[in-house]
Amino acid sequence: SELKGLVTACNVTDNPQSFAAINSLAASYKIQEETGMECIYQLRCSDRNRMALCSDVMGAGILGLKNVLTLTGDYVSLGDTPMAKPVYDLDSTTLTRMIHTLVHEGKDISGTEIPNPPKLHVGAAAGPGMDPLEPELYKLKRKAIAGAEFFQTQVVYLPETIDRFFKGVKDLNIETPILVGIFPAKTYGAAKFFDENVTGVDVPPDFLKNLEATKQIKDKEKRKEEVDRVNIEYFTGFLEHLKGTPAVGCHIMAVGYPRIIPELKKVVE
Protein backbone atom coordinates (compact mmCIF):
# COMPACT_ATOMS: atom_id res chain seq x y z
CA SER A 1 0.00 0.00 0.00
CA GLU A 2 2.97 2.35 0.50
CA LEU A 3 3.49 2.30 -3.28
CA LYS A 4 -0.06 3.31 -4.16
CA GLY A 5 0.04 6.46 -6.25
CA LEU A 6 3.70 5.94 -7.08
CA VAL A 7 3.33 3.13 -9.61
CA THR A 8 0.79 2.28 -12.30
CA ALA A 9 0.69 -1.43 -11.45
CA CYS A 10 2.67 -4.04 -9.57
CA ASN A 11 4.00 -7.37 -10.83
CA VAL A 12 3.17 -10.49 -8.85
CA THR A 13 5.65 -13.27 -9.52
CA ASP A 14 4.82 -16.93 -10.12
CA ASN A 15 7.23 -19.30 -8.33
CA PRO A 16 10.25 -17.09 -9.13
CA GLN A 17 13.49 -18.97 -9.87
CA SER A 18 11.44 -22.17 -9.41
CA PHE A 19 11.07 -21.71 -5.66
CA ALA A 20 7.57 -22.55 -4.42
CA ALA A 21 5.72 -19.41 -3.37
CA ILE A 22 2.18 -18.19 -2.76
CA ASN A 23 0.03 -18.72 -5.83
CA SER A 24 0.34 -15.58 -7.97
CA LEU A 25 -3.37 -15.56 -8.79
CA ALA A 26 -4.34 -15.54 -5.11
CA ALA A 27 -1.65 -13.00 -4.23
CA SER A 28 -2.70 -10.67 -7.06
CA TYR A 29 -6.32 -10.76 -5.95
CA LYS A 30 -5.36 -10.13 -2.32
CA ILE A 31 -3.17 -7.14 -3.22
CA GLN A 32 -5.86 -5.70 -5.47
CA GLU A 33 -8.58 -6.10 -2.84
CA GLU A 34 -6.57 -4.72 0.09
CA THR A 35 -4.74 -1.86 -1.61
CA GLY A 36 -6.70 -1.04 -4.76
CA MET A 37 -3.50 -1.36 -6.78
CA GLU A 38 -3.71 -2.86 -10.26
CA CYS A 39 -1.66 -6.05 -10.61
CA ILE A 40 0.16 -7.79 -13.43
CA TYR A 41 -0.43 -11.43 -12.65
CA GLN A 42 2.48 -13.60 -13.82
CA LEU A 43 1.76 -17.07 -15.19
CA ARG A 44 4.47 -19.57 -16.11
CA CYS A 45 4.18 -22.70 -18.21
CA SER A 46 6.65 -24.88 -16.33
CA ASP A 47 4.21 -25.96 -13.61
CA ARG A 48 0.83 -26.39 -15.36
CA ASN A 49 -0.57 -28.08 -18.44
CA ARG A 50 -2.73 -26.20 -20.95
CA MET A 51 -6.00 -27.11 -19.24
CA ALA A 52 -4.77 -25.82 -15.86
CA LEU A 53 -3.41 -22.64 -17.47
CA CYS A 54 -6.73 -22.00 -19.20
CA SER A 55 -8.61 -22.60 -15.96
CA ASP A 56 -6.37 -20.17 -14.06
CA VAL A 57 -6.84 -17.44 -16.66
CA MET A 58 -10.62 -17.82 -16.54
CA GLY A 59 -10.36 -17.61 -12.75
CA ALA A 60 -8.33 -14.41 -13.03
CA GLY A 61 -11.15 -12.88 -15.05
CA ILE A 62 -13.73 -13.85 -12.42
CA LEU A 63 -11.56 -12.24 -9.72
CA GLY A 64 -11.40 -8.98 -11.66
CA LEU A 65 -7.71 -9.02 -12.55
CA LYS A 66 -6.80 -6.90 -15.57
CA ASN A 67 -3.35 -8.03 -16.68
CA VAL A 68 -1.43 -11.26 -17.13
CA LEU A 69 2.23 -11.74 -18.08
CA THR A 70 3.07 -15.01 -19.80
CA LEU A 71 6.35 -16.75 -18.98
CA THR A 72 7.83 -20.06 -20.04
CA GLY A 73 9.35 -20.37 -16.54
CA ASP A 74 12.70 -21.40 -15.11
CA TYR A 75 13.50 -25.10 -15.16
CA VAL A 76 12.49 -26.74 -11.87
CA SER A 77 15.98 -28.13 -11.22
CA LEU A 78 17.12 -24.56 -10.50
CA GLY A 79 14.84 -24.23 -7.49
CA ASP A 80 14.33 -25.83 -4.10
CA THR A 81 12.24 -28.74 -5.40
CA PRO A 82 14.38 -30.31 -8.14
CA MET A 83 12.47 -33.60 -7.91
CA ALA A 84 9.33 -31.89 -9.25
CA LYS A 85 8.29 -32.82 -12.78
CA PRO A 86 8.37 -29.93 -15.26
CA VAL A 87 5.36 -29.57 -17.57
CA TYR A 88 5.95 -27.14 -20.47
CA ASP A 89 2.80 -28.29 -22.27
CA LEU A 90 2.77 -24.75 -23.70
CA ASP A 91 5.47 -22.10 -23.93
CA SER A 92 5.04 -18.38 -23.41
CA THR A 93 4.16 -17.75 -27.07
CA THR A 94 1.47 -20.42 -27.28
CA LEU A 95 0.14 -19.36 -23.87
CA THR A 96 -0.10 -15.79 -25.15
CA ARG A 97 -2.08 -17.03 -28.15
CA MET A 98 -4.35 -19.09 -25.89
CA ILE A 99 -5.15 -16.09 -23.69
CA HIS A 100 -5.65 -13.80 -26.69
CA THR A 101 -8.15 -16.29 -28.15
CA LEU A 102 -9.89 -16.67 -24.81
CA VAL A 103 -10.27 -12.91 -24.38
CA HIS A 104 -11.02 -11.79 -27.94
CA GLU A 105 -12.81 -14.81 -29.41
CA GLY A 106 -14.40 -16.22 -26.27
CA LYS A 107 -13.06 -19.71 -26.89
CA ASP A 108 -11.13 -21.90 -24.49
CA ILE A 109 -8.11 -24.08 -25.24
CA SER A 110 -10.32 -26.79 -26.77
CA GLY A 111 -12.12 -24.32 -29.03
CA THR A 112 -15.30 -24.39 -26.96
CA GLU A 113 -17.13 -21.08 -26.67
CA ILE A 114 -17.43 -19.83 -23.10
CA PRO A 115 -19.86 -17.31 -21.60
CA ASN A 116 -18.42 -14.11 -20.14
CA PRO A 117 -14.79 -14.56 -21.25
CA PRO A 118 -12.15 -12.80 -19.14
CA LYS A 119 -11.22 -9.21 -19.91
CA LEU A 120 -7.45 -9.30 -19.58
CA HIS A 121 -4.51 -7.55 -21.18
CA VAL A 122 -1.85 -10.13 -22.02
CA GLY A 123 1.84 -9.28 -21.94
CA ALA A 124 5.05 -11.21 -22.51
CA ALA A 125 8.73 -11.03 -21.59
CA ALA A 126 11.79 -9.91 -23.56
CA GLY A 127 15.55 -10.29 -23.07
CA PRO A 128 17.42 -7.26 -24.48
CA GLY A 129 20.80 -8.52 -23.27
CA MET A 130 20.73 -11.90 -24.97
CA ASP A 131 23.73 -12.68 -27.18
CA PRO A 132 23.14 -13.29 -30.00
CA LEU A 133 20.15 -10.97 -29.94
CA GLU A 134 18.51 -11.99 -33.22
CA PRO A 135 16.79 -15.19 -31.96
CA GLU A 136 15.34 -13.21 -29.05
CA LEU A 137 13.99 -10.56 -31.43
CA TYR A 138 12.29 -13.17 -33.59
CA LYS A 139 10.73 -14.69 -30.46
CA LEU A 140 9.46 -11.20 -29.64
CA LYS A 141 7.96 -10.88 -33.11
CA ARG A 142 6.17 -14.22 -32.73
CA LYS A 143 4.79 -13.16 -29.35
CA ALA A 144 3.51 -9.91 -30.87
CA ILE A 145 1.80 -11.85 -33.66
CA ALA A 146 0.35 -14.23 -31.04
CA GLY A 147 -1.39 -11.29 -29.37
CA ALA A 148 0.97 -9.77 -26.80
CA GLU A 149 -0.27 -6.28 -25.92
CA PHE A 150 2.83 -5.23 -24.00
CA PHE A 151 6.33 -6.47 -23.25
CA GLN A 152 8.37 -6.33 -20.05
CA THR A 153 12.10 -6.77 -20.42
CA GLN A 154 14.63 -8.58 -18.30
CA VAL A 155 16.88 -6.35 -16.20
CA VAL A 156 18.97 -3.87 -18.19
CA TYR A 157 21.80 -1.71 -16.85
CA LEU A 158 23.67 -0.57 -19.95
CA PRO A 159 22.35 2.15 -22.31
CA GLU A 160 24.09 0.47 -25.25
CA THR A 161 22.17 -2.74 -24.54
CA ILE A 162 18.83 -0.98 -24.72
CA ASP A 163 19.82 0.95 -27.86
CA ARG A 164 20.83 -2.24 -29.66
CA PHE A 165 17.57 -3.88 -28.60
CA PHE A 166 15.33 -1.07 -29.79
CA LYS A 167 17.15 -0.93 -33.11
CA GLY A 168 16.33 -4.61 -33.60
CA VAL A 169 12.73 -4.01 -32.54
CA LYS A 170 12.41 -1.25 -35.12
CA ASP A 171 14.01 -3.35 -37.86
CA LEU A 172 11.38 -6.08 -37.31
CA ASN A 173 8.53 -3.54 -37.19
CA ILE A 174 7.48 -4.57 -33.68
CA GLU A 175 5.14 -1.85 -32.43
CA THR A 176 4.00 -3.44 -29.17
CA PRO A 177 4.59 -1.14 -26.14
CA ILE A 178 7.70 -2.08 -24.15
CA LEU A 179 8.48 -1.56 -20.46
CA VAL A 180 12.19 -1.72 -19.67
CA GLY A 181 13.22 -3.59 -16.52
CA ILE A 182 15.69 -2.14 -14.03
CA PHE A 183 17.00 -3.59 -10.78
CA PRO A 184 18.06 -1.10 -8.10
CA ALA A 185 20.27 -3.22 -5.87
CA LYS A 186 19.74 -3.05 -2.12
CA THR A 187 23.08 -4.79 -1.54
CA TYR A 188 26.33 -5.50 -3.34
CA GLY A 189 25.56 -9.21 -3.14
CA ALA A 190 22.27 -8.82 -4.99
CA ALA A 191 23.91 -6.90 -7.83
CA LYS A 192 26.80 -9.37 -7.99
CA PHE A 193 24.35 -12.28 -8.20
CA PHE A 194 22.61 -10.74 -11.20
CA ASP A 195 25.92 -10.06 -12.89
CA GLU A 196 27.20 -13.61 -12.44
CA ASN A 197 24.07 -15.73 -12.64
CA VAL A 198 21.39 -14.10 -14.79
CA THR A 199 21.85 -14.71 -18.50
CA GLY A 200 21.88 -11.52 -20.55
CA VAL A 201 22.44 -9.15 -17.62
CA ASP A 202 25.69 -7.20 -17.35
CA VAL A 203 26.09 -5.00 -14.29
CA PRO A 204 28.55 -2.10 -14.81
CA PRO A 205 31.83 -2.60 -12.89
CA ASP A 206 31.72 0.94 -11.45
CA PHE A 207 28.23 0.35 -10.07
CA LEU A 208 29.39 -2.88 -8.45
CA LYS A 209 32.50 -1.20 -7.07
CA ASN A 210 30.51 1.65 -5.53
CA LEU A 211 28.05 -0.75 -3.93
CA GLU A 212 30.86 -2.90 -2.57
CA ALA A 213 32.40 0.17 -0.96
CA THR A 214 29.23 0.71 1.09
CA LYS A 215 30.00 -2.50 3.00
CA GLN A 216 32.77 -0.63 4.81
CA ILE A 217 30.32 1.83 6.39
CA LYS A 218 29.59 0.60 9.90
CA ASP A 219 26.74 2.94 10.74
CA LYS A 220 23.60 1.21 9.43
CA GLU A 221 21.67 4.38 8.55
CA LYS A 222 24.64 5.98 6.81
CA ARG A 223 25.20 2.76 4.87
CA LYS A 224 21.57 2.78 3.72
CA GLU A 225 21.89 6.41 2.65
CA GLU A 226 25.02 5.64 0.63
CA VAL A 227 23.40 2.62 -1.05
CA ASP A 228 20.48 4.85 -2.03
CA ARG A 229 22.87 7.51 -3.35
CA VAL A 230 24.76 4.98 -5.49
CA ASN A 231 21.52 3.69 -7.02
CA ILE A 232 20.01 7.11 -7.60
CA GLU A 233 23.21 8.43 -9.15
CA TYR A 234 23.46 5.51 -11.57
CA PHE A 235 19.81 5.20 -12.53
CA THR A 236 19.35 8.95 -12.97
CA GLY A 237 21.65 8.75 -15.98
CA PHE A 238 20.11 5.51 -17.23
CA LEU A 239 16.52 6.74 -16.95
CA GLU A 240 17.38 10.02 -18.66
CA HIS A 241 18.78 7.95 -21.53
CA LEU A 242 15.66 5.77 -21.53
CA LYS A 243 13.48 8.84 -22.10
CA GLY A 244 15.05 9.15 -25.54
CA THR A 245 14.08 5.62 -26.56
CA PRO A 246 10.73 4.13 -27.67
CA ALA A 247 10.19 2.64 -24.18
CA VAL A 248 6.75 3.48 -22.81
CA GLY A 249 7.71 2.96 -19.20
CA CYS A 250 9.92 1.29 -16.66
CA HIS A 251 9.48 -1.94 -14.71
CA ILE A 252 11.29 -1.36 -11.41
CA MET A 253 12.29 -4.64 -9.75
CA ALA A 254 13.09 -3.20 -6.33
CA VAL A 255 13.12 -6.51 -4.47
CA GLY A 256 12.97 -5.79 -0.74
CA TYR A 257 13.85 -2.19 -1.55
CA PRO A 258 10.61 -0.15 -1.84
CA ARG A 259 12.14 2.99 -0.32
CA ILE A 260 14.06 3.65 -3.55
CA ILE A 261 10.94 3.86 -5.73
CA PRO A 262 9.82 7.40 -4.73
CA GLU A 263 13.34 8.68 -5.44
CA LEU A 264 13.44 7.03 -8.86
CA LYS A 265 10.01 8.36 -9.74
CA LYS A 266 11.30 11.90 -9.21
CA VAL A 267 13.87 11.22 -11.92
CA VAL A 268 11.33 10.28 -14.58
CA GLU A 269 8.79 13.00 -13.83
Secondary structure, 3 states (H helix, E strand, C coil): CCCECCECCEEECCCHHHCCCCCHHHHHHHHHHHHCCCEEEEEEHHHCCHHHHHHHHHHHHHCCCCEEEEECCCCHHHCCCCCCCCCCCCCHHHHHHHHHHHHHHCECCCCCECCCCCCCEEEEEECCCCCCCHHHHHHHHHHHHHCCCEEEEEECCCHHHHHHHHHHHHHCCCCCCEEEEECCCCCHHHHHHHHHHCCCCCCCHHHHHHHHHHHHCCCHHHHHHHHHHHHHHHHHHHHHHHCCCCCCEEEECCCCCCCHHHHHHHHHC
